[in-house]
């Protein structure tokens, strides 16, 4: 499997999921994992986007329900990051 997604595709997906959750921060940088998923650093945490989500977004195959699910997962990851930061202070 070849990973062909970059900043534009990641930001496009983030914009769509932000409709369901305004707490998702702004994109800063990304790295591709060994599973070809995308570790994305936001200004308020970090998230993992599955390559399948980016592929489906490219094909306009993401339903509102799936976008909401992605936004909920991202929000939980952001909350977890905030709690870890508070705990480590």
C-alpha positions in Angstrom: 0.0 0.0 0.0 1.4 3.4 -0.9 0.6 6.5 1.2 -0.1 9.4 -1.2 -1.8 11.8 1.2 -0.4 15.1 2.4 -1.2 18.3 4.2 -4.1 19.3 1.9 -5.9 15.9 2.3 -5.4 15.9 6.0 -6.6 19.4 6.4 -9.6 18.6 4.2 -10.7 15.7 6.5 -10.0 17.8 9.6 -12.3 20.6 8.3 -15.1 18.1 7.8 -14.9 16.5 11.2 -14.6 20.0 12.9 -18.2 20.5 11.8 -19.1 18.0 14.4 -16.6 19.1 17.0 -15.2 22.6 17.2 -12.7 21.5 19.9 -10.5 19.8 17.3 -7.4 22.1 17.0 -5.5 23.5 14.0 -3.2 21.3 11.9 0.5 21.7 12.5 2.4 18.7 11.1 2.1 15.0 10.4 4.1 11.8 10.1 3.2 8.5 8.5 3.3 5.5 10.8 4.5 2.0 10.0 0.9 1.0 9.4 0.5 3.9 6.9 -1.8 5.8 9.2 -1.2 9.4 9.9 0.0 10.8 13.2 -1.1 14.4 13.2 0.0 17.1 15.6 -2.6 19.7 16.3 -2.2 23.0 18.2 -4.1 21.4 21.1 -2.9 17.8 21.0 -2.3 14.9 18.6 -4.4 12.4 16.7 -4.1 9.4 14.6 -6.0 9.4 11.3 -6.5 6.0 9.6 -5.4 5.8 6.0 -8.8 4.3 5.2 -10.5 7.5 6.4 -8.4 9.5 4.0 -9.0 7.1 1.2 -12.8 7.3 1.8 -12.7 11.1 2.1 -10.9 11.2 -1.3 -13.7 9.1 -2.8 -16.4 11.3 -1.1 -17.5 8.1 0.7 -17.6 9.4 4.3 -21.1 9.6 5.6 -22.1 12.2 8.2 -22.3 9.4 10.8 -18.8 8.3 10.0 -17.5 11.9 10.2 -19.2 12.2 13.6 -17.5 9.0 14.7 -14.1 10.3 13.6 -14.7 13.6 15.3 -15.7 11.8 18.6 -12.5 9.6 18.5 -10.4 12.7 17.8 -12.1 14.6 20.6 -11.4 11.7 23.1 -7.7 11.7 22.0 -7.5 15.5 22.6 -9.1 15.1 26.0 -6.7 12.3 26.9 -3.8 14.5 25.8 -5.0 17.4 28.0 -5.4 15.1 31.0 -1.9 13.8 30.5 -0.5 17.3 30.3 -2.2 18.3 33.5 -1.0 15.1 35.3 2.6 15.8 34.2 2.6 19.4 35.4 
